[in-house]
Amino acid sequence: MSDSRLFNRTYEVLSNSLDVSARRHNLITGNIANKDTIGYKPSDLDFQKTLKRAMGETPPRKMSQTNARHLSAVDGDRFSMNGSNSEDVDLHHLDSVNIDTEMGNLVENNIKYRTTTEMLLRKMAILRHTIQEGGR
């Protein structure tokens, strides 16, 4: 789909960005949910590195294409959700999850998600406008 002039690489980047944000959200909320778990190690993923890795991989095909014009079916789980352990973890205390850090990460991730969604909506609005004007 990246060769198409109508659906350029922007859609692929925005889609992968939304996927990475959703996965990071799950990790952060998991950290917050396990705040009172003794010995829990908070984990997170680097948004930029994960997005670059997701963009560099070629998506595996589930089904074969019988015609070059058919859409390809791709596996939605192209990158792992395994995060890395934070360095500021104190395993000897109950409060190994720093709630302020996690809430800051959650807000940052939410801003990235909302910005990406807004960019996707604007891209769709441009496409809708182009289709409406072309039909006149």
C-alpha positions as CSV (number, residue, x, y, z in Angstrom):
1,M,0.0,0.0,0.0
2,S,3.0,2.3,0.3
3,D,3.4,2.5,-3.5
4,S,0.0,4.0,-4.0
5,R,-0.3,7.7,-4.5
6,L,-3.5,7.8,-2.7
7,F,-2.3,6.0,0.4
8,N,1.3,7.0,0.8
9,R,3.7,6.1,3.6
10,T,2.0,8.7,5.9
11,Y,-0.8,6.3,6.7
12,E,1.6,3.5,7.5
13,V,3.6,5.7,9.9
14,L,0.4,7.0,11.6
15,S,-1.0,3.5,11.9
16,N,2.2,2.2,13.5
17,S,2.4,5.2,15.7
18,L,-1.1,4.5,17.0
19,D,-0.2,0.9,17.6
20,V,3.0,1.7,19.5
21,S,1.1,4.3,21.6
22,A,-1.6,1.8,22.5
23,R,1.0,-0.8,23.5
24,R,2.9,1.7,25.6
25,H,-0.4,2.7,27.3
26,N,-0.9,-0.9,28.3
27,L,2.5,-1.1,29.8
28,I,2.1,2.1,31.7
29,T,-1.3,1.2,33.1
30,G,0.0,-2.2,34.0
31,N,2.8,-0.4,36.0
32,I,0.2,1.7,37.8
33,A,-2.1,-1.3,38.5
34,N,0.9,-3.1,40.1
35,K,2.0,-0.1,42.2
36,D,1.4,-2.1,45.4
37,T,2.8,-5.4,44.2
38,I,6.0,-6.3,46.1
39,G,9.0,-6.8,43.8
40,Y,7.2,-5.6,40.7
41,K,9.5,-4.1,38.1
42,P,8.0,-1.3,36.1
43,S,8.5,-1.6,32.4
44,D,8.3,0.8,29.5
45,L,9.2,1.0,25.8
46,D,11.0,3.7,23.9
47,F,8.4,5.1,21.5
48,Q,10.9,6.3,18.8
49,K,13.0,3.1,18.8
50,T,9.9,0.9,18.7
51,L,8.3,2.9,15.9
52,K,11.5,2.8,13.8
53,R,11.7,-1.0,14.3
54,A,8.1,-1.4,13.3
55,M,8.5,0.7,10.2
56,G,11.7,-1.2,9.2
57,E,10.1,-4.6,9.3
58,T,8.3,-6.0,6.3
59,P,4.9,-7.3,7.4
60,P,4.4,-11.0,7.1
61,R,1.6,-12.2,5.0
62,K,-1.2,-14.5,6.4
63,M,-2.9,-15.1,3.0
64,S,-1.5,-15.3,-0.4
65,Q,-2.3,-12.7,-3.0
66,T,-3.7,-14.2,-6.2
67,N,-3.6,-10.8,-8.0
68,A,-1.2,-7.9,-7.6
69,R,-4.2,-5.5,-7.2
70,H,-5.6,-7.4,-4.2
71,L,-5.1,-6.0,-0.7
72,S,-2.6,-7.8,1.4
73,A,-3.5,-9.3,4.8
74,V,-0.9,-8.5,7.3
75,D,-0.3,-9.7,10.9
76,G,-1.2,-6.9,13.3
77,D,1.4,-7.9,15.9
78,R,4.7,-7.0,14.1
79,F,6.6,-5.8,17.2
80,S,6.8,-7.2,20.7
81,M,5.3,-5.4,23.7
82,N,8.2,-6.5,25.9
83,G,9.5,-3.4,27.6
84,S,12.7,-2.7,29.5
85,N,13.0,-2.4,33.2
86,S,13.3,1.1,34.6
87,E,16.6,2.0,36.3
88,D,14.9,3.8,39.3
89,V,13.3,0.6,40.7
90,D,13.9,-0.1,44.4
91,L,13.1,-3.8,44.8
92,H,13.4,-3.6,48.6
93,H,10.4,-1.4,49.1
94,L,6.7,-1.8,48.3
95,D,6.6,1.3,46.3
96,S,8.9,0.3,43.4
97,V,6.5,2.1,40.9
98,N,6.9,5.9,41.0
99,I,3.4,7.1,40.4
100,D,4.5,10.6,39.4
101,T,6.8,9.2,36.7
102,E,4.1,6.8,35.4
103,M,1.5,9.5,35.3
104,G,3.9,11.8,33.5
105,N,4.5,8.9,31.0
106,L,0.8,8.4,30.6
107,V,0.2,12.1,29.9
108,E,3.0,12.2,27.4
109,N,1.8,9.1,25.6
110,N,-1.8,10.4,25.6
111,I,-0.6,13.6,23.9
112,K,1.3,11.6,21.2
113,Y,-1.8,9.4,20.6
114,R,-4.2,12.4,20.3
115,T,-1.8,14.3,18.0
116,T,-1.4,11.2,15.8
117,T,-5.2,10.8,15.7
118,E,-5.6,14.4,14.8
119,M,-3.1,14.1,11.9
120,L,-4.9,11.0,10.6
121,L,-8.3,12.8,10.8
122,R,-6.9,15.8,8.9
123,K,-5.4,13.5,6.2
124,M,-8.8,11.8,5.8
125,A,-10.5,15.2,5.6
126,I,-8.1,16.1,2.7
127,L,-8.9,12.9,1.0
128,R,-12.7,13.4,1.5
129,H,-12.4,16.9,0.1
130,T,-10.5,15.7,-2.9
131,I,-13.1,13.0,-3.6
132,Q,-16.0,15.5,-3.3
133,E,-14.3,18.1,-5.5
134,G,-13.4,15.5,-8.1
135,G,-17.0,14.4,-8.4
136,R,-18.2,17.8,-9.4
